[in-house]
Amino acid sequence: MTSHREGILSVHASVLIFGLTALFSKLISLSAIEITLLRSIFAALSIAFYIIFLKENLRLASSRDYLIAMLLGLFLGTHWVTYFHAMQVSSIAIGIIALYTYPVITVFLEPFFHGERPHIKDIISALVVLFGIYLLVPEFAINNQTAQGIFWGVLSAFLFAMRNIIHGRYFKAYPARHALFYQTLFIIFLLLPFASHIIIEVSSQQWLQLILLGVFFTALPHTLFANSLLHLKAKTVGLIGCMQVLYGTLFAAIFLAELPDWKTIAGGLIVISAAAYETITAAKRN
């Protein structure tokens, strides 16, 4: 019972924090690439200190694992950049809803890694998600901000799904904190050539925001989320994770006065329902 309670508290705390994380895409007046670079620096430092405190060995078992960690970092870094960019060009609600197409994308892509075909139920779920996305888009035009947000959000979901699939297949032997450390470390090297100039231009207020984002809104919730998987079924964690859409939309309405219209609410409900359904069915298959 104590273990179950710890898992429930961990996953709810992590999802609540993830919902607040979305606000930084609007609060920090930097580009998505710049935010991701500086966020990763503070996340990597805080995770490194935590691992050193635990007196754990940071080395990976083989050179192949370092290459996999680099690939995971590539997917995670581009996921963070596209996710924040989606919310910057549209709204937080649109960005989060588009991101939560990733459970359907995951179950659609994962069979190809096993030499299988997607199940018919997964194809139906994908069609349902497409309908939900269709409701979100006011017009299919390149200069439409909502359409741009959905495009970048769905791309972010694809990158996140790829990262999760590869991690689960090739890197699950390592603790989540080790995996996140190497991924954020590679993100730093990946983005430094594109955003290193911003370091000398960041204001003291922005540094405070970035420290909060990197330590308390990146390293902490990822650690809590990983801890919840030790005590709860993946299905339970996935379903509670869908509440991030509610939290993020609610916080955006309270702190940024971003109120979703009825199309966003209807499309969001359809997308999240499909995500919840796929989370349940995937857990049953496993």
C-alpha positions as CSV (number, residue, x, y, z in Angstrom):
1,M,0.0,0.0,0.0
2,T,2.9,2.4,0.9
3,S,4.6,1.6,-2.4
4,H,1.4,2.2,-4.4
5,R,0.8,5.5,-2.6
6,E,4.4,6.6,-3.4
7,G,3.8,5.8,-7.0
8,I,0.5,7.7,-7.2
9,L,2.1,10.7,-5.5
10,S,5.1,10.6,-7.8
11,V,3.2,10.4,-11.0
12,H,0.6,13.1,-10.1
13,A,3.4,15.4,-8.9
14,S,5.4,14.9,-12.1
15,V,2.4,15.4,-14.4
16,L,1.4,18.6,-12.5
17,I,5.0,19.9,-12.9
18,F,5.0,19.0,-16.6
19,G,1.8,21.0,-16.9
20,L,3.5,24.1,-15.4
21,T,6.6,23.5,-17.6
22,A,4.6,24.5,-20.7
23,L,4.2,28.1,-19.3
24,F,8.0,28.7,-19.7
25,S,7.5,28.6,-23.5
26,K,5.7,31.9,-23.1
27,L,7.3,33.4,-20.0
28,I,10.9,33.2,-21.2
29,S,11.4,35.6,-24.1
30,L,14.0,33.4,-26.0
31,S,13.7,31.0,-28.9
32,A,12.8,27.4,-28.4
33,I,16.4,26.4,-29.4
34,E,17.9,28.8,-26.9
35,I,15.6,27.7,-24.1
36,T,16.3,24.0,-24.8
37,L,20.1,24.6,-24.7
38,L,20.1,26.5,-21.4
39,R,17.5,24.2,-19.9
40,S,19.6,21.2,-20.7
41,I,22.7,22.7,-19.1
42,F,21.0,23.1,-15.7
43,A,19.3,19.8,-16.0
44,A,22.5,17.9,-16.8
45,L,24.3,19.6,-13.9
46,S,21.6,18.9,-11.4
47,I,21.4,15.2,-12.5
48,A,25.2,14.9,-12.4
49,F,25.3,16.2,-8.8
50,Y,22.5,13.8,-7.8
51,I,24.3,10.8,-9.3
52,I,27.6,11.8,-7.6
53,F,25.7,12.2,-4.3
54,L,24.4,8.6,-4.8
55,K,28.0,7.5,-5.5
56,E,26.9,5.8,-8.7
57,N,29.1,5.0,-11.7
58,L,28.3,7.2,-14.7
59,R,30.1,5.0,-17.3
60,L,28.0,3.1,-19.8
61,A,28.7,-0.6,-20.6
62,S,29.9,-0.2,-24.2
63,S,30.7,2.3,-27.0
64,R,27.4,1.1,-28.6
65,D,25.5,2.4,-25.6
66,Y,27.1,5.8,-26.0
67,L,26.0,6.0,-29.6
68,I,22.4,5.0,-28.6
69,A,22.5,7.7,-25.9
70,M,23.5,10.2,-28.5
71,L,20.6,9.1,-30.7
72,L,18.2,9.4,-27.8
73,G,19.6,12.9,-27.1
74,L,19.0,13.9,-30.7
75,F,15.4,12.8,-30.5
76,L,14.8,14.3,-27.0
77,G,16.4,17.6,-28.0
78,T,14.5,18.1,-31.2
79,H,11.3,17.0,-29.3
80,W,11.8,19.8,-26.7
81,V,12.6,22.4,-29.4
82,T,9.6,21.6,-31.6
83,Y,7.3,21.3,-28.5
84,F,8.2,24.7,-27.2
85,H,8.1,26.2,-30.7
86,A,4.6,24.8,-31.2
87,M,3.4,26.6,-28.1
88,Q,5.2,29.8,-29.0
89,V,3.6,30.1,-32.4
90,S,0.1,29.1,-31.3
91,S,-1.1,28.4,-27.8
92,I,-0.2,26.1,-24.9
93,A,-3.4,24.1,-25.3
94,I,-2.8,23.5,-29.0
95,G,0.9,22.5,-28.3
96,I,0.0,20.0,-25.5
97,I,-2.9,18.5,-27.4
98,A,-0.8,18.0,-30.5
99,L,1.9,16.4,-28.4
100,Y,-0.5,13.9,-27.0
101,T,-0.9,12.2,-30.3
102,Y,2.3,10.4,-29.3
103,P,0.7,7.4,-27.7
104,V,-1.1,6.6,-30.9
105,I,2.0,7.3,-33.0
106,T,3.9,5.0,-30.6
107,V,1.6,2.0,-31.0
108,F,1.5,2.7,-34.8
109,L,5.3,2.8,-35.2
110,E,6.4,0.2,-32.6
111,P,5.3,-2.9,-34.6
112,F,7.7,-2.0,-37.4
113,F,10.6,-2.3,-34.9
114,H,9.5,-5.9,-34.4
115,G,8.9,-6.7,-38.0
116,E,5.1,-6.6,-37.6
117,R,2.2,-4.7,-39.0
118,P,0.1,-2.2,-37.0
119,H,-3.1,-3.7,-35.5
120,I,-6.4,-2.6,-37.1
121,K,-7.4,-1.0,-33.8
122,D,-4.3,1.2,-33.9
123,I,-5.2,2.3,-37.5
124,I,-8.7,3.2,-36.3
125,S,-7.2,5.2,-33.4
126,A,-4.9,7.0,-35.8
127,L,-7.9,8.0,-37.9
128,V,-9.8,9.2,-34.8
129,V,-6.8,11.3,-33.9
130,L,-6.6,12.8,-37.4
131,F,-10.3,13.8,-37.0
132,G,-9.5,15.4,-33.6
133,I,-6.6,17.3,-35.2
134,Y,-8.9,18.3,-38.1
135,L,-11.3,20.0,-35.6
136,L,-8.4,22.0,-34.2
137,V,-7.3,23.5,-37.5
138,P,-9.4,26.6,-38.5
139,E,-7.8,26.5,-42.0
140,F,-5.1,24.6,-43.6
141,A,-2.8,27.5,-44.5
142,I,0.9,27.9,-43.9
143,N,0.5,31.3,-42.3
144,N,-2.2,30.1,-39.9
145,Q,-0.7,30.1,-36.4
146,T,-2.9,27.3,-35.1
147,A,-2.0,25.1,-38.1
148,Q,1.7,25.8,-37.5
149,G,1.3,24.9,-33.8
150,I,-0.3,21.6,-34.7
151,F,2.3,20.8,-37.3
152,W,5.2,21.4,-34.9
153,G,3.3,19.7,-32.0
154,V,2.7,16.5,-34.0
155,L,6.3,16.5,-35.2
156,S,7.3,16.8,-31.6
157,A,5.0,13.9,-30.7
158,F,6.7,11.8,-33.5
159,L,10.2,12.6,-32.2
160,F,9.1,11.8,-28.6
161,A,7.6,8.5,-29.7
162,M,10.8,7.5,-31.5
163,R,12.8,8.4,-28.4
164,N,10.6,6.3,-26.2
165,I,10.6,3.3,-28.5
166,I,14.4,3.3,-28.9
167,H,14.9,3.9,-25.2
168,G,12.6,1.0,-24.3
169,R,14.2,-1.4,-26.8
170,Y,17.9,-0.6,-26.5
171,F,18.5,1.5,-23.3
172,K,16.2,0.3,-20.6
173,A,19.0,-1.4,-18.6
174,Y,20.1,2.0,-17.3
175,P,18.4,4.1,-14.6
176,A,16.3,6.9,-15.9
177,R,18.6,9.5,-14.3
178,H,21.6,8.1,-16.2
179,A,19.7,8.1,-19.5
180,L,18.5,11.7,-19.0
181,F,22.0,12.9,-18.0
182,Y,23.6,11.6,-21.2
183,Q,20.7,12.8,-23.3
184,T,20.8,16.4,-21.9
185,L,24.6,16.3,-22.2
186,F,24.4,15.5,-25.9
187,I,21.6,18.1,-26.4
188,I,24.1,20.7,-25.1
189,F,26.7,19.7,-27.7
190,L,24.1,19.5,-30.4
191,L,22.6,23.0,-29.8
192,L,25.7,25.0,-28.8
193,P,26.7,25.9,-32.4
194,F,23.2,27.3,-32.9
195,A,22.6,29.2,-29.7
196,S,25.8,29.8,-27.7
197,H,25.7,33.5,-28.5
198,I,22.6,33.9,-26.3
199,I,24.5,33.1,-23.1
200,I,26.0,36.5,-22.7
201,E,22.7,38.2,-23.5
202,V,20.5,36.4,-21.0
203,S,19.2,38.7,-18.2
204,S,19.3,37.9,-14.5
205,Q,15.5,37.2,-14.5
206,Q,15.8,34.9,-17.4
207,W,18.7,33.0,-15.7
208,L,16.4,32.5,-12.7
209,Q,13.6,31.2,-14.9
210,L,16.0,28.9,-16.8
211,I,17.4,27.5,-13.5
212,L,13.9,26.7,-12.4
213,L,13.1,25.2,-15.7
214,G,16.2,23.0,-15.9
215,V,16.3,21.8,-12.2
216,F,12.7,21.9,-10.9
217,F,10.7,21.5,-14.1
218,T,13.0,19.1,-16.0
219,A,15.3,17.0,-13.8
220,L,12.8,16.7,-10.9
221,P,9.6,15.7,-12.8
222,H,11.5,13.2,-15.0
223,T,12.9,11.6,-11.9
224,L,9.5,11.5,-10.2
225,F,7.9,10.0,-13.4
226,A,10.6,7.3,-13.6
227,N,10.1,6.5,-9.9
228,S,6.3,6.1,-10.4
229,L,7.0,3.4,-13.0
230,L,8.7,1.4,-10.2
231,H,5.5,1.2,-8.2
232,L,2.7,1.4,-10.7
233,K,1.7,-0.3,-13.9
234,A,2.6,1.5,-17.1
235,K,-1.1,1.7,-18.0
236,T,-1.8,3.6,-14.8
237,V,1.1,6.0,-15.3
238,G,0.1,6.6,-18.9
239,L,-3.5,7.4,-18.1
240,I,-2.6,9.8,-15.3
241,G,-0.1,11.4,-17.7
242,C,-2.9,12.4,-20.0
243,M,-3.9,14.9,-17.3
244,Q,-1.0,17.0,-18.4
245,V,-3.3,18.4,-21.1
246,L,-5.8,19.5,-18.5
247,Y,-3.2,20.9,-16.2
248,G,-1.3,22.8,-19.0
249,T,-4.5,24.3,-20.4
250,L,-5.8,25.3,-17.0
251,F,-2.5,26.9,-16.0
252,A,-2.4,28.8,-19.3
253,A,-5.9,30.1,-18.7
254,I,-5.1,31.2,-15.2
255,F,-1.6,32.7,-15.7
256,L,-1.6,33.7,-19.3
257,A,-5.3,34.3,-20.0
258,E,-5.2,31.7,-22.9
259,L,-8.8,30.5,-23.1
260,P,-9.4,27.6,-25.5
261,D,-12.4,27.8,-27.8
262,W,-14.9,25.0,-28.3
263,K,-13.1,23.5,-31.3
264,T,-9.9,23.2,-29.2
265,I,-11.8,21.5,-26.4
266,A,-13.7,19.1,-28.7
267,G,-10.6,18.2,-30.7
268,G,-8.6,17.9,-27.4
269,L,-11.1,15.5,-25.9
270,I,-11.0,13.3,-29.0
271,V,-7.2,13.2,-29.1
272,I,-6.9,12.5,-25.4
273,S,-9.6,9.8,-25.5
274,A,-7.7,8.0,-28.3
275,A,-4.4,8.4,-26.3
276,A,-6.1,6.9,-23.2
277,Y,-7.6,4.0,-25.3
278,E,-4.2,3.2,-26.8
279,T,-2.5,3.4,-23.4
280,I,-5.0,0.8,-22.0
281,T,-4.9,-1.6,-25.0
282,A,-1.1,-1.4,-25.3
283,A,-0.7,-2.3,-21.6
284,K,-3.1,-5.3,-22.1
285,R,-1.0,-6.6,-25.0
286,N,2.2,-6.3,-23.1
